[in-house]
Amino acid sequence: MVEKRRGWLPEVRLTRVLELAARVREDIIVPALTNALKDPVIQVRRSIESGLWSIGKLAGKKADVVIPVLVAQLDPTDPKEFGTVCVLLGTWRPEARSASPALSPRLADQDYGIRRAATNALVKIAPEAAAKDGVKRSPEG
């Protein structure tokens, strides 16, 4: 089993470490990760966002701990970062409904990537509300 772990990608190893840390001390790890999301290197931020997702989904933590942290990372000036966060929010499905107010204004964004990411996330998070508003998932997303 140790041999297999050596071959894991760095992001996977980091995610596993974060999962274990959250099981022990969520009160310490979530604020620390939230602070680390200010890192200027996008790969670091993406790894931490994935770690937060893992803490929430895989370690059995509640959405109310992780969703606000992810919503705070919705930066419409960075389409790639915005898209990454939207994908993560979408995986929470209805548990991420609290993200809807932050995503809805982005449905009319000038940037196609932002609009597409927000649309796809909202369709997963609040499908009934999205359908009512005539929002449909992008064919590419």
C-alpha positions as CSV (number, residue, x, y, z in Angstrom):
1,M,0.0,0.0,0.0
2,V,2.9,2.4,0.7
3,E,4.3,1.8,-2.8
4,K,1.0,2.9,-4.4
5,R,0.9,6.1,-2.3
6,R,4.3,7.2,-3.5
7,G,2.9,7.4,-7.0
8,W,0.0,9.6,-6.1
9,L,0.0,13.1,-7.6
10,P,1.0,15.9,-5.3
11,E,-2.5,17.3,-5.3
12,V,-3.9,13.9,-4.2
13,R,-1.4,13.6,-1.4
14,L,-2.2,17.1,-0.2
15,T,-5.9,16.4,-0.3
16,R,-5.5,13.3,1.8
17,V,-3.4,15.1,4.3
18,L,-6.0,17.9,4.5
19,E,-8.8,15.3,5.0
20,L,-7.0,13.7,7.9
21,A,-6.2,17.0,9.5
22,A,-9.8,18.1,9.2
23,R,-11.0,15.0,11.0
24,V,-8.7,15.8,13.8
25,R,-9.1,19.6,14.1
26,E,-11.6,21.2,11.7
27,D,-11.5,24.4,13.9
28,I,-7.9,24.9,13.0
29,I,-7.5,23.5,9.5
30,V,-10.5,25.4,7.8
31,P,-9.3,28.9,9.0
32,A,-5.8,28.0,8.0
33,L,-6.8,27.0,4.5
34,T,-9.0,30.0,4.2
35,N,-6.0,32.2,4.9
36,A,-3.9,30.2,2.5
37,L,-6.4,30.9,-0.3
38,K,-4.7,34.3,-0.5
39,D,-1.6,32.7,-2.0
40,P,-0.6,34.4,-5.3
41,V,0.1,31.1,-7.0
42,I,-3.0,29.8,-8.7
43,Q,-2.0,26.1,-8.4
44,V,-1.7,26.5,-4.6
45,R,-5.1,28.1,-4.5
46,R,-6.7,25.3,-6.6
47,S,-5.1,22.6,-4.4
48,I,-6.5,24.3,-1.3
49,E,-9.9,24.7,-2.9
50,S,-9.9,21.0,-3.7
51,G,-8.7,20.3,-0.1
52,L,-11.7,22.3,1.2
53,W,-14.0,20.3,-1.0
54,S,-12.5,17.1,0.4
55,I,-12.9,18.3,3.9
56,G,-16.5,18.9,3.2
57,K,-17.5,16.0,1.1
58,L,-15.2,13.2,2.0
59,A,-14.5,13.9,5.6
60,G,-18.3,14.4,6.2
61,K,-18.2,18.1,7.2
62,K,-21.2,20.3,6.7
63,A,-21.7,22.6,3.7
64,D,-22.1,25.6,6.0
65,V,-18.4,25.3,6.9
66,V,-17.0,25.1,3.3
67,I,-19.5,26.8,1.0
68,P,-18.9,30.3,2.4
69,V,-15.2,29.9,2.0
70,L,-15.6,28.8,-1.6
71,V,-18.1,31.6,-2.3
72,A,-15.5,34.1,-1.0
73,Q,-13.1,32.8,-3.7
74,L,-15.5,33.6,-6.6
75,D,-13.3,36.2,-8.4
76,P,-15.0,37.3,-11.7
77,T,-11.7,39.0,-12.8
78,D,-10.1,35.5,-13.1
79,P,-12.2,33.2,-15.3
80,K,-10.1,30.1,-14.6
81,E,-10.3,30.6,-10.8
82,F,-14.0,31.4,-11.0
83,G,-14.6,28.3,-13.1
84,T,-12.7,26.0,-10.7
85,V,-14.7,27.3,-7.7
86,C,-18.0,26.9,-9.7
87,V,-17.2,23.3,-10.4
88,L,-16.5,22.7,-6.8
89,L,-19.7,24.4,-5.7
90,G,-21.7,22.4,-8.3
91,T,-20.5,19.2,-6.7
92,W,-22.3,20.1,-3.5
93,R,-25.6,20.3,-5.5
94,P,-28.5,21.6,-3.3
95,E,-26.3,21.9,-0.3
96,A,-24.6,24.9,-2.0
97,R,-27.9,26.9,-2.5
98,S,-26.4,29.6,-0.3
99,A,-24.0,30.3,-3.2
100,S,-26.8,31.2,-5.6
101,P,-26.9,34.9,-4.8
102,A,-23.2,35.2,-5.6
103,L,-23.6,33.3,-8.9
104,S,-26.8,34.8,-10.2
105,P,-25.4,38.2,-11.2
106,R,-22.6,36.5,-13.2
107,L,-25.2,35.0,-15.6
108,A,-25.0,38.4,-17.4
109,D,-21.2,38.8,-17.2
110,Q,-19.4,40.0,-20.2
111,D,-17.0,37.1,-20.1
112,Y,-18.4,34.0,-21.7
113,G,-16.3,31.7,-19.4
114,I,-17.7,33.4,-16.3
115,R,-21.3,33.1,-17.7
116,R,-20.9,29.5,-18.6
117,A,-19.3,28.5,-15.2
118,A,-22.1,30.4,-13.3
119,T,-24.8,28.8,-15.4
120,N,-23.5,25.3,-15.0
121,A,-23.0,25.7,-11.2
122,L,-26.5,27.1,-10.8
123,V,-28.1,24.3,-12.8
124,K,-26.6,21.8,-10.4
125,I,-27.1,23.8,-7.2
126,A,-30.7,25.0,-7.8
127,P,-32.1,23.3,-10.9
128,E,-35.7,24.2,-10.2
129,A,-34.9,27.9,-9.8
130,A,-32.6,27.9,-12.8
131,A,-35.3,26.3,-15.0
132,K,-37.8,28.8,-13.8
133,D,-35.5,31.6,-14.9
134,G,-34.9,29.9,-18.2
135,V,-31.3,29.0,-17.4
136,K,-30.0,25.9,-19.1
137,R,-26.7,24.2,-18.8
138,S,-24.1,25.2,-21.4
139,P,-23.6,22.4,-24.0
140,E,-19.8,22.5,-23.4
141,G,-20.2,22.4,-19.6
